[in-house]
Amino acid sequence: MPIRARRTRLLWRAFIAAALTALLATLMSPGAALGAAQAPAAPGDSLRPPGESRPVYSYEDAIRESVWVDIVRPRELDRAGREIPVIMDASPYYSCCGRGNESQKKTYDSNGKPVQLPLYYDNYFVPRGYGYVAVDLAGTNRSDGCVDVGGRSDIQSAKAVVDWLNGRARGYTSRTGGEPAKAAWSNGKTGMIGKSYDGTIANGVAATGVKGLKTIVPIGAISSWYDYYFAKGAPLYDSGPEWLSDYVESPEARARCGAVQQRLVDEAPRTGDWTRLWSERDYVPDADKVKASVFVVHGMQDLNVRTKHFGQWWDALAENGVDRKIWLSQTGHVDPFDFRRADWVRTLHRWFDHELMGYDNGVDREPMADIERAPDRWTTDRVWPPRATDTVKLRPAKGTSPGVGTFGPRPGSGTETFTDDPKLGETDWAARIGTSTPEKAGFLSKPLARDLRLSGSSKVTVTATPTTRTAHLSAVLVDLGPDTIRDYAGSGEGISTLPERSCWGASTTGDSACFKETRAKTAAVDYTIFSRGWADLGNWADEEKGRPLTPGKPYTITLDLAASDHVVPKGHRLALIIGGTDKNLIDPPADTPTLGIDLSRTYAKVPLVGGAKAFTTSATAPETVTPRESRLDGVAPPRPLNPVPGGRTS
């Protein structure tokens, strides 16, 4: 449903009185001396006229301080004794790896005060009357404690800052205590933002229900750390959270945090079994505690933080009536500042103005979802997924060639067989879907008579008989047909970075507001893989614990496919591929199994806009269409074996 309006309409007389009060306060404030005709009312006021905050405060003269969190805030408002809201980015990456497309790090002057805080948030929002706080997570940069990769220490160290901003926690001017530091300048209203690990912390803090956190903006963020490292027992990486912890920790923390590191090894076994460590790092069950509004941003081709993360988080928030907004791009793990810069800054500005300053700017009444349909071409939806979306069961069936079947509403029969080949993956499978090959089974719909839209999360239930005691399964949904897409498989994950710069806010000698421009990097393709999922067949009976298989015995398991929103155009085909190890995306099992798929007990549940009727009316008479060899043939999306600025989840 649309975001609920939070403020009732007031009588005209009350509005006029409040507006005159706000105008008087503005004219008397130091900010008025800057000559701004539309200076904002005091950020602590409860009533806001339509409009937006203006850059009327000096960034050059802003207060920069470090009370073991780094702060930038307008000096004029401090002198006037005016309380202000805060935008906050809590990150482990400020020292080790940097933030943003240019890997910026924090810098300090000789007195330890911040000079440069990465990204544009302080440059842009401080002149508009906000405070900005950049928090080093425990065990990173200048913070004490130990990194625990999304666990209690990570979340509580960030939550403590929200509590401090609301006067509920103690702060000190030095790391050993001493003189108390109070955030008397803060009105307590806090908005958290960040990409990847940073956005993950925002999710986790929101899931505590902390008072004062009014909104979060998680970008490419994790909602459950188990789902970052495993998919129903199938390992997505060849190492666990201890690697990331070691990478981001400060040298001092690394020397003293051996016990925490060992726990990350011991309680995150490579078997993929669920442990209490993962329960502590799963924020989805606590969505009912979230009081903040949530503005989600995710790349639909993000193969680092897979889109299952936003899908399950979004669904849980919806069930609990949380105010939401969402942007979905065609990129991989990319910040919206680098794929839709001007529109993003404008929208984010309006979002924070509404959520933190109370401006009635209409952002809460606009469409809930912005979705990129082609490079730089966006559509909107009043709600997401659209209300007309319904889950439809589609089934694979045999065709005229082994391993090349049909995909539609009619049940199949018989068996298709393939042998796991860890040297191949989804792009290899899709490029040869119309050809019988030993490593996969592919099932194709008829060419579509009209566009078919899938919106949300799919599931594929497979009944498979293995020849070995271990086996992994992969399932992917494919749009078969020519198109031009963002090149998410390339090094920029859908963007190219240009030498030219554009400026977003005010600059100082040590902190520039000017950043390199980007543009869409595109690829011409003959197919688009738009949703995928994986599982260890040994988890067939228990999602939380695997067990050895009995060769020759059939097992049924459901694979959770990543959330997406994709339109299969008229004339294209919708396809399902079932295979074993998806090269570069999951690790192979101990054995090399051959698997027989029982088609009568295998099916997909897909979210179709328009429901079953949409698929039925999209189908045409059978005809033979063999996909051409893809221009991306054999080029698997890169697996982040090495950190891409800021570690695996930068």
VEXFI-944643 format. One record per residue (C-alpha): residue in one letter; y negated, x negated, z. Coordinates in pm, whole numbers, padded with zeros to 5 digits, always signed. Layout:
# VEXFI-944643
AYXZ...
# end
This chain:
# VEXFI-944643
M+00000+00000+00000P-00360-00119-00043I-00514-00322+00235R-00637-00083+00500A-01009-00067+00563R-01065-00183+00919R-01414-00059+00993T-01530+00301+01018R-01850+00412+00851L-02149+00433+01081L-02430+00683+01090W-02729+00590+00877R-02956+00547+01177A-02721+00301+01342F-02688+00105+01020I-03065+00077+00975A-03113-00034+01334A-02842-00299+01312A-02968-00421+00976L-03322-00463+01111T-03185-00653+01410A-02987-00883+01181L-03287-00940+00955L-03506-01031+01253A-03245-01274+01381T-03224-01436+01040L-03598-01476+01002M-03620-01638+01345S-03329-01875+01286P-03363-02241+01180G-03173-02152+00864A-03469-01945+00745A-03669-02265+00710L-03438-02361+00424G-03604-02095+00213A-03300-01873+00150A-03406-01518+00071Q-03055-01384+00145A-02958-01579+00457P-02667-01412+00637A-02697-01227+00962A-02564-01395+01272P-02189-01454+01224G-02119-01301+01564D-02264-00961+01468S-02013-00675+01449L-02182-00502+01154R-02218-00652+00807P-02413-00520+00512P-02258-00550+00167G-02305-00901+00031E-02181-01248+00107S-02252-01551+00319R-02499-01791+00156P-02519-02175+00163V-02833-02190+00376Y-02725-02448+00634S-02740-02823+00592Y-02409-02997+00531E-02575-03339+00555D-02702-03258+00903A-02387-03073+01020I-02231-03160+01354R-01924-03378+01306E-01713-03433+01613S-01361-03517+01716V-01218-03371+02034W-00870-03465+01914V-00919-03208+01646D-01181-03285+01382I-01469-03041+01348V-01761-02985+01112R-02009-02705+01190P-02370-02610+01115R-02622-02778+01344E-02882-02502+01295L-02651-02236+01437D-02561-02461+01729R-02930-02504+01813A-02977-02128+01795G-02681-02073+02028R-02504-01863+01766E-02126-01832+01778I-01944-01875+01448P-01597-01813+01300V-01364-02096+01208I-01156-02192+00905M-00868-02417+01008D-00614-02634+00823A-00339-02778+01045S-00152-03053+00861P+00079-03351+00914Y-00051-03520+00598Y-00405-03629+00685S-00312-03993+00742C+00025-04060+00583C-00012-03901+00243G-00335-03715+00180R-00418-03363+00067G-00495-03205-00265N-00460-03317-00624E-00638-03645-00541S-00445-03719-00219Q-00753-03734+00003K-00718-03864+00358K-00935-03832+00666T-01187-04109+00726Y-01390-04187+01038D-01701-04381+01133S-01710-04664+01386N-01747-04413+01669G-01437-04222+01567K-01627-03923+01428P-01498-03770+01104V-01671-03874+00782Q-01440-03726+00518L-01215-03429+00573P-00994-03366+00269L-01045-03080+00024Y-01350-02863-00027Y-01321-02621+00263D-01581-02792+00484N-01816-02874+00194Y-01818-02514+00075F-01793-02303+00390V-01991-02497+00653P-02321-02442+00466R-02230-02071+00466G-02215-02048+00844Y-01853-02129+00918G-01702-02397+01139Y-01421-02601+00988V-01142-02754+01194A-00883-02999+01056V-00592-03030+01298D-00350-03324+01306L-00010-03186+01397A+00162-03343+01697G+00282-03696+01622T+00062-03747+01315N-00260-03941+01259R-00443-03947+01595S-00236-03680+01776D+00015-03751+02050G+00357-03588+02068C+00637-03590+01810V+00680-03425+01473D+00956-03165+01482V+00925-03022+01128G+00819-02664+01184G+00961-02633+01534R+00800-02548+01864S+00590-02866+01887D+00443-02816+01540I+00361-02450+01594Q+00238-02477+01951S+00011-02773+01872A-00167-02559+01612K-00159-02240+01819A-00319-02431+02108V-00625-02491+01888V-00660-02118+01821D-00634-02059+02194W-00897-02328+02258L-01132-02172+02004N-01094-01847+02199G-01156-02009+02539R-00796-01975+02656A-00693-02342+02648R-00838-02668+02781G-00963-02943+02558Y-01090-03292+02633T-01309-03545+02463S-01044-03817+02487R-00669-03819+02434T-00618-03921+02799G-00824-03633+02940G-01155-03698+03112E-01454-03485+03015P-01361-03125+02921A-01455-03006+02574K-01528-02637+02526A-01564-02451+02198A-01863-02250+02320W-01993-02247+01962S-01688-02049+01838N-01663-01670+01841G-01284-01710+01835K-01229-01552+01494T-01003-01796+01310G-00859-01811+00962M-00581-02060+00884I-00524-02195+00533G-00314-02464+00374K-00066-02556+00106S+00304-02618+00169Y+00365-02768+00517D+00009-02668+00614G+00061-02309+00499T+00399-02309+00670I+00227-02383+01001A-00010-02092+00933N+00293-01865+00888G+00448-01994+01210V+00131-01956+01417A+00077-01603+01284A+00435-01520+01386T+00344-01596+01749G+00097-01306+01746V-00177-01528+01888K-00500-01340+01955G-00802-01448+01756L-00612-01546+01442K-00761-01294+01199T-00615-01408+00869I-00391-01672+00712V-00379-01801+00355P-00039-01968+00304I-00014-02148-00033G+00336-02243-00152A+00449-02213+00210I+00786-02206+00385S+00895-01897+00580S+01230-02033+00704W+01309-02404+00715Y+01681-02342+00669D+01599-02191+00330Y+01405-02504+00243Y+01708-02727+00296F+02000-02491+00218A+02093-02179+00023K+02379-02002+00202G+02538-02334+00288A+02467-02510-00043P+02247-02816+00023L+01922-02823-00172Y+01844-03182-00071D+02052-03485+00013S+01876-03538+00347G+01752-03320+00628P+01429-03270+00824E+01458-03610+00993W+01347-03771+00664L+01029-03567+00649S+00958-03622+01018D+00988-03998+00979Y+00766-03992+00671V+00469-03812+00826E+00478-03952+01180S+00224-04205+01291P+00363-04555+01365E+00304-04498+01738A+00495-04169+01735R+00776-04315+01530A+00828-04580+01798R+00858-04329+02084C+01013-04022+01918G+01368-04141+01863A+01518-03859+02067V+01338-03592+01865Q+01446-03761+01543Q+01806-03767+01658R+01795-03398+01741L+01680-03326+01386V+01991-03509+01266D+02239-03364+01514E+02128-03001+01493A+02080-02987+01116P+02431-03074+00992R+02480-03131+00621T+02754-02867+00629G+02479-02608+00591D+02587-02424+00904W+02317-02231+01088T+02219-02374+01427R+01962-02291+01693L+01738-02555+01534W+01706-02329+01229S+01651-02018+01442E+01350-02190+01600R+01214-02258+01253D+01268-01913+01103Y+00943-01715+01115V+01065-01407+00925P+01223-01226+01225D+00886-01246+01404A+00688-01080+01126D+00653-00782+01360K+00431-00997+01583V+00184-01083+01305K-00163-00940+01371A-00348-01146+01110S-00392-01036+00751V-00202-01250+00499F-00319-01372+00157V-00011-01526-00008V-00032-01768-00302H+00279-01907-00471G+00386-02062-00800M+00670-01859-00950Q+00822-02183-01083D+00790-02369-00753L+01115-02563-00723N+01001-02747-00412V+00925-02453-00185R+01132-02198-00374T+00995-01849-00416K+01252-01698-00181H+01011-01810+00090F+00724-01587-00009G+00958-01304-00111Q+01132-01260+00224W+00808-01318+00417W+00623-01062+00204D+00895-00800+00248A+00904-00850+00625L+00525-00825+00651A+00530-00506+00442E+00787-00348+00672N+00553-00413+00963G+00236-00282+00798V+00053-00615+00777D-00256-00621+00554R-00165-00832+00251K-00287-00979-00077I-00097-01200-00323W-00149-01433-00619L+00151-01544-00826S+00104-01814-01089Q+00326-01963-01361T+00292-02306-01203G+00521-02507-00980H+00400-02641-00644V+00028-02629-00729D-00282-02519-00536P-00488-02234-00691F-00790-02465-00677D-00613-02656-00953F-00491-02370-01170R-00768-02105-01140R-01053-02281-00969A-01363-02068-01012D-01189-01736-00955W-01002-01880-00658V-01307-02013-00474R-01493-01688-00540T-01201-01477-00412L-01133-01696-00110H-01502-01687-00020R-01503-01306-00031W-01173-01291+00162F-01301-01506+00449D-01637-01327+00449H-01456-00996+00492E-01188-01106+00738L-01393-01346+00953M-01756-01238+00914G-01704-00869+00855Y-01881-00830+00522D-01805-00499+00352N-01765-00666+00012G-01482-00451-00121V-01218-00724-00139D-00991-00505+00076R-01012-00223-00180E-00931-00435-00485P-00583-00468-00642M-00333-00627-00406A-00174-00860-00664D-00295-01103-00931I-00011-01227-01155E-00027-01490-01429R+00154-01353-01737A+00082-01645-01971P-00116-01966-01917D-00459-01855-01790R-00389-01488-01864W-00377-01272-01551T-00301-00909-01472T-00345-00710-01152D-00145-00450-00960R-00278-00201-00710V+00027-00267-00492W+00306-00525-00524P+00579-00473-00616P+00460-00165-00810R+00559+00168-00657A+00768+00253-00965T+01000-00043-00895D+01360+00042-00820T+01675-00166-00774V+01913-00132-01068K+02272-00256-01089L+02349-00447-01409R+02693-00583-01485P+02838-00871-01686A+03113-00787-01933K+03326-00972-02186G+03201-01038-02536T+03364-01163-02853S+03366-01530-02744P+03492-01689-02420G+03209-01736-02171V+02959-01539-02382G+02945-01177-02276T+02717-00876-02246F+02483-00767-01968G+02406-00403-01902P+02485-00095-01691R+02851-00060-01792P+03118-00221-01571G+03307-00518-01709S+03672-00607-01679G+03886-00915-01701T+03795-01271-01606E+03562-01544-01731T+03640-01901-01628F+03428-02215-01603T+03459-02563-01451D+03183-02710-01237D+03002-02997-01409P+02745-03156-01174K+02590-03346-01467L+02452-03018-01610G+02211-02757-01483E+02029-02438-01564T+01834-02570-01861D+02154-02698-02022W+02320-02362-01961A+02031-02156-02097A+01989-02372-02407R+02351-02304-02506I+02399-01956-02367G+02514-01819-02701T+02781-02087-02733S+03114-02110-02553T+03094-02410-02322P+03324-02500-02031E+03067-02529-01751K+02917-02179-01737A+02950-01812-01824G+02655-01635-01984F+02590-01264-02029L+02322-01125-02260S+02159-00786-02293K+02089-00637-02632P+01749-00725-02779L+01493-00508-02603A+01313-00225-02780R+01023-00249-02537D+00895-00475-02261L+01103-00485-01942R+00942-00592-01613L+01130-00729-01313S+00922-00738-00993G+01057-00863-00661S+01381-01020-00540S+01722-00991-00712K+02074-01038-00581V+02392-01134-00766T+02730-01051-00614V+03012-01267-00751T+03387-01243-00696A+03529-01586-00776T+03869-01750-00745P+03844-02129-00696T+04105-02394-00769T+03983-02617-00485R+03894-02597-00115T+03519-02632-00183A+03297-02472-00448H+02931-02402-00511L+02786-02121-00721S+02458-02078-00906A+02312-01770-01075V+02000-01760-01292L+01810-01488-01474V+01679-01586-01816D+01435-01440-02066L+01582-01536-02405G+01313-01561-02668P+01029-01786-02783D+00718-01818-02568T+00445-02055-02453I+00453-02116-02077R+00304-02355-01827D+00507-02676-01835Y+00637-02648-01481A+00906-02905-01561G+00642-03170-01634S+00485-03411-01387G+00184-03187-01321E+00404-02879-01270G+00189-02679-01509I-00148-02858-01496S-00313-03162-01649T-00577-03347-01446L-00896-03434-01635P-01151-03710-01569E-01441-03465-01550R-01544-03333-01210S-01694-03009-01082C-01863-02963-00746W-01783-02693-00491G-02022-02714-00201A-02248-02982-00057S-02175-03354-00046T-02253-03645+00181T-02226-04017+00114G-01877-04022+00262D-01750-03678+00164S-01797-03558-00192A-01759-03193-00290C-01680-03291-00648F-01319-03282-00768K-01142-03360-01092E-01108-03065-01324T-00771-02947-01451R-00639-02740-01737A-00313-02565-01812K-00038-02790-01946T+00180-02578-02169A+00520-02599-02338A+00667-02403-02628V+01012-02278-02528D+01291-02059-02661Y+01389-01930-02315T+01234-01893-01972I+01438-01918-01654F+01246-01701-01409S+01474-01649-01108R+01759-01845-00957G+01982-01860-00650W+02268-02065-00505A+02546-02049-00245D+02844-02233-00104L+03141-02008-00171G+03276-02120+00168N+03005-01901+00327W+03159-01585+00179A+03250-01435+00517D+02961-01565+00725E+02618-01662+00595E+02572-01890+00895K+02898-02085+00885G+03112-02219+00602R+03488-02262+00598P+03744-02420+00365L+03863-02209+00073T+04222-02131-00019P+04281-02227-00383G+04389-01931-00590K+04240-01672-00353P+03944-01454-00467Y+03625-01450-00258T+03318-01229-00286I+02971-01362-00202T+02616-01245-00271L+02356-01494-00395D+01992-01427-00306L+01779-01493-00614A+01422-01608-00573A+01143-01351-00588S+00954-01329-00914D+00749-01103-01137H+00839-01143-01502V+00807-00935-01818V+01085-00979-02074P+00903-00892-02397K+01019-00655-02666G+01269-00829-02893H+01383-01075-02625R+01706-01051-02426L+01762-01048-02051A+02048-01280-01955L+02250-01369-01647I+02418-01709-01621I+02676-01795-01356G+02767-02160-01308G+02862-02416-01046T+02635-02704-00944D+02280-02660-01075K+02184-03021-01146N+01878-03145-00957L+01851-02820-00761I+02161-02820-00539D+02406-03092-00441P+02766-03070-00573P+03063-02977-00353A+03322-03229-00241D+03563-03111-00511T+03526-03024-00880P+03650-02666-00899T+03738-02435-01183L+03635-02081-01096G+03754-01752-01236I+03496-01473-01222D+03631-01120-01175L+03392-00921-01394S+03491-00587-01245R+03369-00707-00905T+03063-00902-01017Y+02717-00751-01066A+02343-00809-01031K+02091-00592-00848V+01752-00640-01011P+01413-00481-00929L+01301-00303-01247V+00963-00138-01281G+01060+00207-01400G+01412+00181-01259A+01733+00241-01455K+01550+00443-01719A+01337+00140-01802F+01646-00063-01889T+01815+00221-02079T+01511+00287-02297S+01464-00086-02358A+01811-00134-02512T+01859-00130-02890A+02160-00126-03118P+02378-00437-03096E+02290-00726-03319T+02379-01091-03326V+02104-01318-03195T+02188-01679-03122P+01910-01856-02932R+01776-02166-03099E+01814-02503-02929S+01534-02517-02675R+01246-02759-02692L+01317-02823-02323D+01689-02874-02382G+01833-03111-02126V+01506-03150-01936A+01579-03019-01588P+01287-02935-01361P+01221-03241-01146R+01372-03251-00802P+01129-03393-00545L+01342-03687-00435N+01024-03874-00349P+00714-03731-00182V+00456-03573-00413P+00143-03634-00236G+00215-03542+00119G+00592-03556+00124R+00844-03311-00013T+00632-03018+00091S+00283-03148+00010
# end
